[in-house]
Amino acid sequence: MIACVAIFWDDPRLSPLLWIVAASVVPAKLAAIYQVFALCDKAFWLQARIELIRCCFVTALVLAGVQKGGLVAVLGAPVLGSLLVIFLYRRHYSLGLRGVKLRYAEFLRQARIGLPITGLNVVSGNAGLQRWLERVLIQSSFGTASLGVYAFAAWVASQLLAMLGAVAQAIQPHLYDLLAQELTSDEARRRLVRPTWLMSVAAAVFLGAVASVLPNAIEAIVPEYKSCLPALQVLIAATFLSAVFWIPALILYSVRLNGQGSYFVFWTAAVAISIAIAAVALAYGGGVIWVAWGYLVSQGVVLVLTFRRVAQLLFPEKGDAIDFVKSLFLPIVNALLAVLATQAISMPLDVMPDEVWALLIMAAVKGALFCLLCLPTLYVIERRIGLMALFSRNRPAAAA
């Protein structure tokens, strides 16, 4: 479908970009199949290693080529990243693709199962309907230059979400094994709510640190994209909301709830709201940042609807949901205030020269300040989860 659009698109600058996106579909799907194989084998170490290599490889390609290649580098790097993933997985798995006789009844059964997931990929994600409608709005209102700047911000946010998503996907099989059992209220709090809480708080700290460091890092490495920073900060906030409902979404996909269809409906409604907000704002003279605000609202919609759908399982007792929200208040506020305080405290450093080394030093100082200011949240994590004790239990015993 993307290739057909590229054929009939009457813009010589945009058509090559559409062809790159079309070319990305096949290697991305093949890489996803290999990931399923590793997931079934519970080879989480392999998944984590290959995903880390992919993220570092794609990020390095974009940073190295974005100045001269622009959007070609931003869109082409994920294609090469998928090819690298396929190469690495082929050392461990074989797809065994062979011609088979297609049974019509089995095809329909598989299609009914996969339709909600396919629909979700169509409306959401980096190559989904939401991103394409956003790009059409920006292109028609502000031109290709603004579209490129926003696309870079959206790509950075998507990479941050992919890093957090790799953590959630690693525990997905354990969640599904757990959901095959009957859980008491205490077990639900300990084995379902606790990972959701930890994922949310970890995302707040991680993304807060990124929000503190990125402005100076982008100005130092890719100064042409400095104008994307306001929209990028909003997209980082939206990424935090996405991380909060990631584990509840995995629960929704389990056999116990079988909520793939519901999740597709949630995303469809959210995308419609997001694009409506952006279209109205741009029609009344709003800037590109309103597209990011629309996406932020859409993630809030998905968050609320997803938690509402799984509330009976996550919060079986009256007051559990309120307790969960209260437990997130201090870490989230701490991370938010740390971001604001870091920017305020580091303002005297802005008198330094606009050299690459000076900007990178400022980014490092802001990151260190953020971590220092987030010590209360790190203390709360330790008190609630006991990570130090957990690590010491899992540490191999010293050889006698």
N, C-alpha and C positions, 0 to 999 in steps of 0.2 A: 504493500500500500504506500509506504514511504517512497519507494522507487517510482511509483506512478505519479505521485505528487511532484517528485523531482523532474520528471520528464516534461510535465505540463507547466511547471513554475516558470514564469517569464522574467526571472531575475538572475542574471549571470553570476551575481555574487553569492546568492543564496542557494542556487541549485547544487553546486559542489558540496556544500555543507549537508544538504539533504541526502546526497549520495553516500556521504560518510556515515550518517546516521543509519541509513538503510543497510550499509555493509556491516554495521556493528551488531545487527540482530542475530545473525547465525552464530558467530563465535561466542556471543554472550549466552545464548541458549545451550550450546554445547558445553560451555564452562559450567553452567548451572546443573546440567545432568551429571557431570563429574562430581560436583559438590554434593548431589543427592547420594551418589555411591559412597562417598566418604562419610556422609551423615548416617547412612544405614549401618556402616561398619563402626560407627562411633569413633572414627579416627579424627578426633577434634584437634589433636596436635598437628595433623597434616593440614586440616582446614585453616587453622590459625596461622600456620607458617606460610602457606601459599597466599592467604588473604593479605598478610603483612607485606609479603614480597610484591603483590599486585599493587597495593596502595602506594608503597614507596616508589615503585617503578612508574606508575601513572603520574604521581605527583612530580617526580623528577622530570619526566618528559614535558609536562605542562610548564613547569617553571623554566626549563631550559629553552623551550620553543615558543612560548606565548608571545614574547616580544616581537619576533619576526613572523611567526606563523599565525598569531591571533586565534580566531575561532577554529581554524583547521587543526591547530595543536590541541586545543581544549577538547574538541570532539574526536580527534583521531587517536589521542592517547588511550582512552578506554578500549578502543578496538585492539590496539597492540597489547594492552593489558589482558584482555580476554584470551588472545592467542598465547600469551605467556602462561596463563593459567592452564590452558589446554595442554601445552607442552609439559608442564610440571606434573599434571595429573596423569598423563599418559605413561609415566614411569611406574605408576601404581595400579592403574585400572585400564581396561579395554572396553570400549562401548560395544564392540561386537555387532556393528550395524550390518544387517543382512536383509535381503529382500524376503518379505514374508507375505503370505496371503491375508489380505485385510478382510475381517469379518464385519459386516455392516452392523449387526446388533452390538458387537463389542465396541465398535467405533462410537455408536450413539451413547452407550453407557459411559465410556471414558469422556465423551464430549460433555455430557451432563455434569460429570464430576468436575471437569476442568473449566467449565464455562465461567463460574464466579471468579476463579483465579485469573483466567484470561481477561475477563472484563475489568478486574482490578488493575492489571498491567496496562490495559488500554487507557483507563481514565487517570491513573496516577503514575508516579515514578518519573525518572529523568527523561524518558522518551514517551511519556504518556500524554493524554489529551490536555491535562492541565498545563504542562510546560509548553505545548504547542500553541494553545490559546493565549497564554501569557506572552509568548514571543510574537504572535500576530498582533496583539494589542500594542506592544512596545514598538514593533517595527512600523506600524501604521501611524503611531502618535509621535514617535521621537526619532525614527530612522535606525539604520543598521549599527551606527556607533554605540548608541545607547543599548541596543539589543546585545551587542557583544559584551558590554560592561556588565549587564545584568546576568547574562549567561555565565560569565566567569564567577560571579557571586553565587549563583545557584549551583554551579559545579563544586565550589568549595564547600558549601553547606551539605551537598549530597555525599561528598567524601567523608565529612565528619560523621554523618549519619551511618555510613557504611562501616566505619570503625566501631561505632557503638553497636550496630546491628550484628557484627561478627561475634560479640560477646553474648548477645541474646540467642543467637542461633546455636551457639555451643551448648547451651543448656536446654535447647528445644527437645531433644530425645528424652532427657530426664523428666521434663515437665509432662510429656505424653505418657511415659511410664507411670508417673505419679497420678495422673488424671484417670488412669484405668482403675484406680482404687477408690473406695469410699473414704472420705476424709472427715475427721472431726473438726470442730471449730478451731481447736488449738493447732491441729496439723495444717489447716488452711492458712492460718496466720503465719506459721513458722516456715512452711514450704512453698507457699504461693505469694503471700503478701510481702514477706521479707525480701525475696529476690526483686519484686517490683519496686519496693522502697529503695533497695540498694542501687538498682539500675537508675532510678530517678535522681538520687543524690549524687551518684558518680557522674551522671550526665551533667548535672548542674555545676559540679566542680570542674570537670574537663572542659565543658563549653565556656564556662566563665573564664578559665585560663586562656582559652583560644581567643575569646573576645577581647581580652586584655592585650594579647601579644600581636594579633593579626594586623591592626592598623599600621604600626611601625614596620612590621615585616613586609607587608604588601607595598608600602611606600618605598622600602629599600630595594625589594627584588623586582617588582613590577609596578613602577610608579604610574604607568599609563592607566592602571585600573584603580587608582586611588579614589575616584569618584563613586566606586561601587560600595564603599565602606558603610554608608548609612543603610542601604538595602541589605548588605551582608549581615549587619548586626541584628536586623529584624529576622532574617532567615536563620541565624543562629538560635534566636529565641524560639522560632518555629521548630527547629531541630530538637531542642530540648523537649517540647511538647510531644514530638514524635517518639522520643526515647521513653517518655513516661508511659505511653500506651503500647509499647512494643511487646512486652511480656503478656499483658492482657489480650493483645491481638493473637499471640501464639496460642493462648488458652482457648480463644474463640475458634481457632482452626482445629482444635482437637476433636477426636471422634465423639467425645462425651457431649460437646456442645454443637458440633457440626454447624458452625456459624459462618461459613465462607460466604454464603449468599447475603447474610446480614452485613458483613464487613464490606462487601462490594456496594451495597446500597448506601452504607454510611459514607464511603469515599465518594460515590457519585453525587450525593447531596452536598458534601463538603466542597468538591470541585466546583459545582454549580454556584455555591455561595461565594467562593473565592473569586471566580471569574466575574461574577456580578458586581462585587465590591470594586474590583480593579477597573471594570468597564465604566461604572458610574463615576468613580473618582477621576479617571482620565478624561471622561467627557466634560467634567466640570473644571478642568485645568490642573488636576493633581499631577504629581511627578511620578517617576518610575517606582519610588519607594512604596507607593500604594499597591503595586502588584505584590510586593513582599508582604505588606500588611494583610492583603487578601489571603495569601498563603498561610500566614500565621493564624488567621481566624479559622481557616479550613482545618488546620491541625487541632485547634481547640474543639471544633465540632466533632471530629473523629474521636478525640480523647473522651469527651463526655458520653457520646453514644456507645463507645466500646466498653467503658467502665460500667455504664448502665446495663449493658447486655450481660456482663460477667459478674455483676454485683452479688448475685445470690451465691455464687461459688466462692468469690474472694472475701466477701463480708457477710458471713452467715448469721452473725449475731447483731442485734440492734446496737448501733453506736460504733461498730467497727469501721465503717466508712469515714465517720467524723474523726476517729482516732488516727486513721491513716493520713487524712489531710493535715491534721494538727502536727503529726510527726514530720511532715515535709516542710512545715512552715519555717522553722529555724534554719535548716540547711539552705533552702532556696533564698531566703532573705539574706542570709550571710553571704552567699555567692554573689547575689545582686549588688549588695552594698560593697563587697570587695571589688567588683568591677568598677563601680562608680568611684570608690575611694582611690583605687589604683590610678585611674585617669586623673583625679584631682591632685594626688600626691606627686605624680610624675610630671605635672605641668611645668615645674621649674626646669626639668630636663629638656623641654622643647626649645630652649634657647641654644642648644647644641647645633652645630652645623648640619645641613641636610646632606651629609655624606652617608654612603651605605653603611660604613662601620659604625657611625654614630647612631643611625636608626636601629641597627641590629642590637647595639648595646642597650638602647632605650627599651626595645622589645624584651630583652632578657631581664632587665631591671623590673619592668612591669610584671612579667611572669613570676619573678621571685616575690615581689610584693603581694601579688594575688595569693600565692600559696601560703605566705605568712599570715595574711588576713583570714584565710580559710581554716586555720588551725582549729577553731571551735567546731566546725563541721567535721573535720577529720577525727576529732575527739568523740563526737556523737557517733560516727560510724564505728569506731573502735568499741564504744560502750555497747552498742546495739548488736553488732555482728561478731566482735571479737576476732578480727582478722589476724592479729599477731599470734593469738593462741592457735588459730586454725592453721596458719603457716608453719608454726613450730611443730604441730602434730603431724603435718604432712611431710615435713623435712626428713629425708632418709637418715637413718641412724648411722652414726660414725662407725667406721670399721674398727673392730676390736684389735 
